[in-house]
């Protein structure tokens, strides 16, 4: 790919992802005085994708979707441009932070769900890619969760996926040990099994349980091991019953 694209207006700094008939590039505007704001260029070259995605991108409301910058049409391609966010990759961040800092992990769980609310307002093919962990970054200094809109032209079908993918992300936030309240694992399990696919609903459920999590965590750190074993057995039995009733 040329270093300069779109008539020399934009410079490609990095190819973030490349497949047949699709590229995601990190670019800057070298003509406009905008402090070289980094942007993601999603470039679609396949005719079927152009025909399918062009109306969707044109219909995005920039006031509602602040990450969206513009859509550009070429002779044999379209380019959907979004804000780019630097930061630590989602999975890497939670491997690095203190495993004992339960309060911090709860905070980022809330921030993750909050930033994902916007995905209820975009088409599924966009939401699916945005929920991939490699497209989510953490700004540790600002303590924010950001989504990089690298939108692959995927065929995802009609199967609900949002709650399942949110559950996967939350499983990587929390460390599996006996000091994490059962309410979190029950919540994640419900996300995996539930057919609802509205992130607003998942966020509301999180707010319902999150108020007492820190207090429960402190209590569990003082719990004797035998009581933990009893609690674990009860929780496992309860989850098995839920699965049985769902199958019925």
Beta strands, then each sheet from edge to edge (+ up, - down):
strand 1: 4-5
strand 2: 10-19
strand 3: 22-29
strand 4: 38-44
strand 5: 68-73
strand 6: 78-83
strand 7: 88-89
strand 8: 136-139
strand 9: 144-147
sheet 1: 1+ 2- 3+ 4- 6+ 5-
sheet 2: 7+ 8- 9+
end
